[in-house]
């Protein structure tokens, strides 16, 4: 995504969610959204084959009680 697309997406999503983004926070929001978008592009670049299967579900367990 281009910086302009990222800015437009963040603005639209914030408006849809009625989520104000404070001016001091805006650069960080844009930076982290750009990072997430770049990760998504890496994943989307690798199409799945018909025989690919989803990963197992992670189920956390509580740590053992200490004596």
MOPAC internal coordinates of N, CA, C and O (Angstrom, degrees):
PM7 1SCF
backbone

  N    0.0000 0     0.00 0     0.00 0    0    0    0
  C    1.4478 1     0.00 0     0.00 0    1    0    0
  C    1.5282 1   108.88 1     0.00 0    2    1    0
  O    1.2310 1   121.35 1   -37.32 1    3    2    1
  N    1.2955 1   115.03 1   142.68 1    3    2    1
  C    1.4607 1   119.98 1   176.62 1    5    3    2
  C    1.5301 1   109.36 1   -78.46 1    6    5    3
  O    1.2310 1   120.25 1   -19.30 1    7    6    5
  N    1.3286 1   117.13 1   160.70 1    7    6    5
  C    1.4784 1   118.70 1   176.99 1    9    7    6
  C    1.5321 1   112.44 1   -56.67 1   10    9    7
  O    1.2310 1   120.45 1   144.32 1   11   10    9
  N    1.3188 1   116.74 1   -35.68 1   11   10    9
  C    1.4617 1   119.83 1   178.89 1   13   11   10
  C    1.5240 1   111.30 1   -67.04 1   14   13   11
  O    1.2310 1   120.29 1   139.79 1   15   14   13
  N    1.3287 1   117.05 1   -40.21 1   15   14   13
  C    1.4684 1   121.22 1   178.35 1   17   15   14
  C    1.5263 1   110.39 1   -66.24 1   18   17   15
  O    1.2310 1   120.65 1   139.16 1   19   18   17
  N    1.3120 1   116.36 1   -40.84 1   19   18   17
  C    1.4649 1   120.26 1   179.38 1   21   19   18
  C    1.5231 1   110.00 1   -62.81 1   22   21   19
  O    1.2310 1   120.75 1   133.90 1   23   22   21
  N    1.3156 1   116.17 1   -46.10 1   23   22   21
  C    1.4639 1   120.13 1   179.84 1   25   23   22
  C    1.5263 1   111.28 1   -61.88 1   26   25   23
  O    1.2310 1   120.55 1   136.75 1   27   26   25
  N    1.3369 1   116.56 1   -43.25 1   27   26   25
  C    1.4651 1   120.20 1   179.43 1   29   27   26
  C    1.5290 1   110.97 1   -64.42 1   30   29   27
  O    1.2310 1   120.22 1   138.96 1   31   30   29
  N    1.3398 1   117.18 1   -41.04 1   31   30   29
  C    1.4608 1   120.84 1  -179.45 1   33   31   30
  C    1.5216 1   110.93 1   -65.71 1   34   33   31
  O    1.2310 1   120.72 1   132.64 1   35   34   33
  N    1.3277 1   116.23 1   -47.36 1   35   34   33
  C    1.4696 1   119.97 1  -179.45 1   37   35   34
  C    1.5251 1   110.14 1   -61.48 1   38   37   35
  O    1.2310 1   120.37 1   136.99 1   39   38   37
  N    1.3285 1   116.90 1   -43.01 1   39   38   37
  C    1.4674 1   119.97 1   179.22 1   41   39   38
  C    1.5277 1   111.01 1   -62.61 1   42   41   39
  O    1.2310 1   120.24 1   136.26 1   43   42   41
  N    1.3311 1   117.15 1   -43.74 1   43   42   41
  C    1.4667 1   120.73 1  -179.32 1   45   43   42
  C    1.5275 1   111.11 1   -66.77 1   46   45   43
  O    1.2310 1   120.44 1   137.27 1   47   46   45
  N    1.3362 1   116.76 1   -42.73 1   47   46   45
  C    1.4629 1   119.87 1   179.88 1   49   47   46
  C    1.5273 1   110.79 1   -65.27 1   50   49   47
  O    1.2310 1   120.19 1   137.83 1   51   50   49
  N    1.3208 1   117.24 1   -42.17 1   51   50   49
  C    1.4617 1   120.77 1   179.32 1   53   51   50
  C    1.5288 1   110.46 1   -63.43 1   54   53   51
  O    1.2310 1   120.56 1   139.92 1   55   54   53
  N    1.3338 1   116.53 1   -40.08 1   55   54   53
  C    1.4624 1   119.86 1   178.42 1   57   55   54
  C    1.5211 1   110.94 1   -66.60 1   58   57   55
  O    1.2310 1   120.28 1   137.51 1   59   58   57
  N    1.3251 1   117.07 1   -42.49 1   59   58   57
  C    1.4643 1   120.70 1  -179.43 1   61   59   58
  C    1.5297 1   111.60 1   -63.93 1   62   61   59
  O    1.2310 1   120.98 1   144.59 1   63   62   61
  N    1.3225 1   115.73 1   -35.41 1   63   62   61
  C    1.4689 1   120.79 1  -179.59 1   65   63   62
  C    1.5300 1   112.63 1   -89.21 1   66   65   63
  O    1.2310 1   120.84 1   178.25 1   67   66   65
  N    1.3230 1   116.00 1    -1.75 1   67   66   65
  C    1.4634 1   121.43 1  -175.03 1   69   67   66
  C    1.5269 1   110.11 1    52.92 1   70   69   67
  O    1.2310 1   121.84 1  -132.81 1   71   70   69
  N    1.3351 1   114.08 1    47.19 1   71   70   69
  C    1.4533 1   122.20 1  -176.57 1   73   71   70
  C    1.5273 1   108.77 1  -113.32 1   74   73   71
  O    1.2310 1   120.08 1   -78.22 1   75   74   73
  N    1.3093 1   117.45 1   101.78 1   75   74   73
  C    1.4644 1   118.21 1   179.03 1   77   75   74
  C    1.5226 1   110.67 1   -70.59 1   78   77   75
  O    1.2310 1   121.03 1   -39.29 1   79   78   77
  N    1.3178 1   115.64 1   140.71 1   79   78   77
  C    1.4652 1   121.25 1   176.13 1   81   79   78
  C    1.5206 1   106.79 1  -112.33 1   82   81   79
  O    1.2310 1   120.61 1   -64.64 1   83   82   81
  N    1.3082 1   116.44 1   115.36 1   83   82   81
  C    1.4617 1   121.47 1  -179.21 1   85   83   82
  C    1.5267 1   109.74 1   -64.11 1   86   85   83
  O    1.2310 1   120.59 1   -36.71 1   87   86   85
  N    1.3053 1   116.48 1   143.29 1   87   86   85
  C    1.4668 1   122.05 1  -177.41 1   89   87   86
  C    1.5359 1   113.02 1   -52.40 1   90   89   87
  O    1.2310 1   119.16 1   137.24 1   91   90   89
  N    1.3364 1   119.20 1   -42.76 1   91   90   89
  C    1.4756 1   118.14 1   179.10 1   93   91   90
  C    1.5343 1   113.18 1   -66.12 1   94   93   91
  O    1.2310 1   120.10 1   156.53 1   95   94   93
  N    1.3406 1   117.42 1   -23.47 1   95   94   93
  C    1.4615 1   120.87 1  -177.97 1   97   95   94
  C    1.5280 1   112.81 1   -89.09 1   98   97   95
  O    1.2310 1   120.36 1   162.14 1   99   98   97
  N    1.3227 1   116.92 1   -17.86 1   99   98   97
  C    1.4671 1   121.70 1  -173.25 1  101   99   98
  C    1.5380 1   113.13 1   -56.24 1  102  101   99
  O    1.2310 1   118.46 1   132.97 1  103  102  101
  N    1.3381 1   120.53 1   -47.03 1  103  102  101
  C    1.4662 1   118.90 1   179.58 1  105  103  102
  C    1.5349 1   113.41 1   -58.87 1  106  105  103
  O    1.2310 1   120.74 1   139.82 1  107  106  105
  N    1.3223 1   116.20 1   -40.18 1  107  106  105
  C    1.4615 1   119.75 1   178.56 1  109  107  106
  C    1.5115 1   112.42 1   -67.20 1  110  109  107
  O    1.2310 1   120.32 1   139.97 1  111  110  109
  N    1.3322 1   116.99 1   -40.03 1  111  110  109
  C    1.4659 1   120.82 1   177.61 1  113  111  110
  C    1.5264 1   109.58 1   -61.27 1  114  113  111
  O    1.2310 1   120.54 1   135.57 1  115  114  113
  N    1.3329 1   116.58 1   -44.43 1  115  114  113
  C    1.4718 1   120.62 1   179.80 1  117  115  114
  C    1.5291 1   110.60 1   -64.17 1  118  117  115
  O    1.2310 1   120.60 1   138.62 1  119  118  117
  N    1.3224 1   116.45 1   -41.38 1  119  118  117
  C    1.4621 1   120.80 1  -179.25 1  121  119  118
  C    1.5269 1   111.30 1   -62.67 1  122  121  119
  O    1.2310 1   120.36 1   133.04 1  123  122  121
  N    1.3181 1   116.91 1   -46.96 1  123  122  121
  C    1.4566 1   119.66 1  -177.25 1  125  123  122
  C    1.5253 1   112.31 1   -73.76 1  126  125  123
  O    1.2310 1   120.45 1   149.11 1  127  126  125
  N    1.3310 1   116.75 1   -30.89 1  127  126  125
  C    1.4623 1   118.10 1   174.79 1  129  127  126
  C    1.5204 1   109.84 1   -68.20 1  130  129  127
  O    1.2310 1   119.99 1   140.92 1  131  130  129
  N    1.3233 1   117.62 1   -39.08 1  131  130  129
  C    1.4674 1   121.04 1   176.82 1  133  131  130
  C    1.5287 1   110.22 1   -61.62 1  134  133  131
  O    1.2310 1   120.22 1   140.25 1  135  134  133
  N    1.3253 1   117.18 1   -39.75 1  135  134  133
  C    1.4629 1   121.41 1   177.45 1  137  135  134
  C    1.5235 1   110.43 1   -62.85 1  138  137  135
  O    1.2310 1   120.25 1   133.13 1  139  138  137
  N    1.3257 1   117.12 1   -46.87 1  139  138  137
  C    1.4697 1   121.12 1   179.00 1  141  139  138
  C    1.5277 1   110.68 1   -62.87 1  142  141  139
  O    1.2310 1   120.19 1   140.13 1  143  142  141
  N    1.3220 1   117.24 1   -39.87 1  143  142  141
  C    1.4647 1   120.98 1   179.35 1  145  143  142
  C    1.5266 1   110.59 1   -64.74 1  146  145  143
  O    1.2310 1   120.16 1   141.34 1  147  146  145
  N    1.3277 1   117.29 1   -38.66 1  147  146  145
  C    1.4668 1   119.38 1   179.08 1  149  147  146
  C    1.5314 1   110.97 1   -67.57 1  150  149  147
  O    1.2310 1   120.13 1   144.09 1  151  150  149
  N    1.3320 1   117.35 1   -35.91 1  151  150  149
  C    1.4720 1   120.19 1   175.99 1  153  151  150
  C    1.5268 1   110.43 1   -65.86 1  154  153  151
  O    1.2310 1   120.45 1   139.11 1  155  154  153
  N    1.3168 1   116.75 1   -40.89 1  155  154  153
  C    1.4668 1   120.59 1   179.05 1  157  155  154
  C    1.5177 1   110.97 1   -64.39 1  158  157  155
  O    1.2310 1   120.16 1   141.50 1  159  158  157
  N    1.3329 1   117.30 1   -38.50 1  159  158  157
  C    1.4675 1   120.29 1   178.21 1  161  159  158
  C    1.5216 1   111.02 1   -63.78 1  162  161  159
  O    1.2310 1   120.05 1   141.67 1  163  162  161
  N    1.3340 1   117.51 1   -38.33 1  163  162  161
  C    1.4670 1   120.43 1   177.54 1  165  163  162
  C    1.5277 1   110.55 1   -62.28 1  166  165  163
  O    1.2310 1   120.29 1   136.63 1  167  166  165
  N    1.3118 1   117.04 1   -43.37 1  167  166  165
  C    1.4645 1   120.72 1   179.57 1  169  167  166
  C    1.5245 1   111.47 1   -68.04 1  170  169  167
  O    1.2310 1   120.39 1   138.15 1  171  170  169
  N    1.3131 1   116.85 1   -41.85 1  171  170  169
  C    1.4624 1   120.82 1  -177.85 1  173  171  170
  C    1.5283 1   111.46 1   -68.31 1  174  173  171
  O    1.2310 1   119.77 1   160.10 1  175  174  173
  N    1.3271 1   118.05 1   -19.90 1  175  174  173
  C    1.4581 1   121.73 1  -179.46 1  177  175  174
  C    1.5272 1   112.43 1   -73.27 1  178  177  175
  O    1.2310 1   120.07 1   168.20 1  179  178  177
  N    1.3040 1   117.47 1   -11.80 1  179  178  177
  C    1.4648 1   121.62 1  -178.13 1  181  179  178
  C    1.5283 1   109.80 1  -115.61 1  182  181  179
  O    1.2310 1   120.41 1   -83.89 1  183  182  181
  N    1.3199 1   116.83 1    96.11 1  183  182  181
  C    1.4674 1   119.11 1  -178.38 1  185  183  182
  C    1.5300 1   111.34 1   -67.22 1  186  185  183
  O    1.2310 1   121.48 1   -28.82 1  187  186  185
  N    1.3054 1   114.76 1   151.18 1  187  186  185
  C    1.4616 1   120.40 1   178.30 1  189  187  186
  C    1.5190 1   110.08 1   -84.96 1  190  189  187
  O    1.2310 1   121.34 1   -35.27 1  191  190  189
  N    1.3088 1   115.05 1   144.73 1  191  190  189
  C    1.4598 1   121.06 1   175.12 1  193  191  190
  C    1.5277 1   108.53 1   -89.05 1  194  193  191
  O    1.2310 1   120.84 1   -14.68 1  195  194  193
  N    1.3226 1   116.01 1   165.32 1  195  194  193
  C    1.4637 1   120.11 1  -178.99 1  197  195  194
  C    1.5237 1   112.43 1   -62.24 1  198  197  195
  O    1.2310 1   120.21 1   150.95 1  199  198  197
  N    1.3282 1   117.20 1   -29.05 1  199  198  197
  C    1.4658 1   119.45 1  -177.23 1  201  199  198
  C    1.5303 1   113.05 1   -95.16 1  202  201  199
  O    1.2310 1   119.50 1  -175.70 1  203  202  201
  N    1.3253 1   118.56 1     4.30 1  203  202  201
  C    1.4600 1   120.80 1   175.41 1  205  203  202
  C    1.5252 1   109.62 1   -70.12 1  206  205  203
  O    1.2310 1   120.90 1   -38.14 1  207  206  205
  N    1.3273 1   115.88 1   141.86 1  207  206  205
  C    1.4544 1   120.65 1  -179.06 1  209  207  206
  C    1.5233 1   109.89 1  -120.40 1  210  209  207
  O    1.2310 1   120.41 1   -27.13 1  211  210  209
  N    1.3276 1   116.83 1   152.87 1  211  210  209
  C    1.4676 1   118.89 1   178.92 1  213  211  210
  C    1.5288 1   110.77 1   -69.37 1  214  213  211
  O    1.2310 1   121.54 1   -22.04 1  215  214  213
  N    1.3011 1   114.65 1   157.96 1  215  214  213
  C    1.4620 1   120.20 1   177.38 1  217  215  214
  C    1.5213 1   109.55 1   -68.91 1  218  217  215
  O    1.2310 1   121.34 1   -20.59 1  219  218  217
  N    1.3048 1   115.04 1   159.41 1  219  218  217
  C    1.4551 1   119.21 1   176.12 1  221  219  218
  C    1.5259 1   109.40 1   -66.05 1  222  221  219
  O    1.2310 1   120.85 1   -22.76 1  223  222  221
  N    1.2965 1   115.99 1   157.24 1  223  222  221
  C    1.4555 1   121.44 1   178.92 1  225  223  222
  C    1.5124 1   109.64 1   -81.12 1  226  225  223
  O    1.2310 1   120.63 1   -49.68 1  227  226  225
  N    1.3195 1   116.41 1   130.32 1  227  226  225
  C    1.4611 1   121.55 1   177.09 1  229  227  226
  C    1.5258 1   108.15 1   -80.07 1  230  229  227
  O    1.2310 1   120.50 1   -54.47 1  231  230  229
  N    1.3081 1   116.64 1   125.53 1  231  230  229
  C    1.4584 1   121.57 1   177.59 1  233  231  230
  C    1.5199 1   107.56 1  -123.82 1  234  233  231
  O    1.2310 1   119.91 1   -74.59 1  235  234  233
  N    1.3307 1   117.77 1   105.41 1  235  234  233
  C    1.4593 1   119.49 1  -179.16 1  237  235  234
  C    1.5164 1   111.28 1   -69.79 1  238  237  235
  O    1.2310 1   121.42 1   -30.42 1  239  238  237
  N    1.3129 1   114.89 1   149.58 1  239  238  237
  C    1.4641 1   119.86 1   175.92 1  241  239  238
  C    1.5180 1   108.10 1  -122.79 1  242  241  239
  O    1.2310 1   120.91 1   -26.49 1  243  242  241
  N    1.3054 1   115.86 1   153.51 1  243  242  241
  C    1.4629 1   120.67 1   178.89 1  245  243  242
  C    1.5177 1   109.54 1   -70.71 1  246  245  243
  O    1.2310 1   120.16 1   -36.43 1  247  246  245
  N    1.3205 1   117.29 1   143.57 1  247  246  245
  C    1.4726 1   118.66 1   177.30 1  249  247  246
  C    1.5290 1   110.05 1   -65.09 1  250  249  247
  O    1.2310 1   121.07 1   -28.12 1  251  250  249
  N    1.2989 1   115.56 1   151.88 1  251  250  249
  C    1.4660 1   120.71 1   179.15 1  253  251  250
  C    1.5130 1   109.77 1   -61.53 1  254  253  251
  O    1.2310 1   121.22 1   -37.08 1  255  254  253
  N    1.3088 1   115.28 1   142.92 1  255  254  253
  C    1.4598 1   120.42 1   178.98 1  257  255  254
  C    1.5331 1   109.30 1   -67.54 1  258  257  255
  O    1.2310 1   121.03 1   -42.57 1  259  258  257
  N    1.3310 1   115.64 1   137.43 1  259  258  257
  C    1.4608 1   119.48 1   179.22 1  261  259  258
  C    1.5160 1   109.71 1   -85.41 1  262  261  259
  O    1.2310 1   120.53 1   -41.59 1  263  262  261
  N    1.3239 1   116.60 1   138.41 1  263  262  261
  C    1.4906 1   119.05 1  -179.52 1  265  263  262
  C    1.4987 1   113.22 1   -70.75 1  266  265  263
  O    1.2310 1   120.10 1   180.00 1  267  266  265

